[in-house]
Amino acid sequence: MTDHDLRLIAWARKAAADGHARQLRERAGWSQAELAAAIDTTEASVSRWESGDRRPRGDLGLAYARCLAELAAVTGRRSA
């Protein structure tokens, strides 16, 4: 992973913890299931990330971060 990838994951973790990730997802009109399908994970994983029970990590965390960054770009919100 590159430094940029690690910064992006850190941003996604913070966004998930402070509710920004959920806001981005909802503003884009996506359900947790749709986001999960887009990054090939489970709805339960997305739910746990957004509730703060777990933190996105590794390749899946990077996929989540990239997806959030794209949602931020589409909705006009700031990303990493």
Secondary structure, 3 states (H helix, E strand, C coil): CCHHHHHHHHHHHHHHHHCHHHHHHHHCCCCHHHHHHHHCCCHHHHHHHHHCCCCCCHHHHHHHHHHHHHHHHHHCCCCC
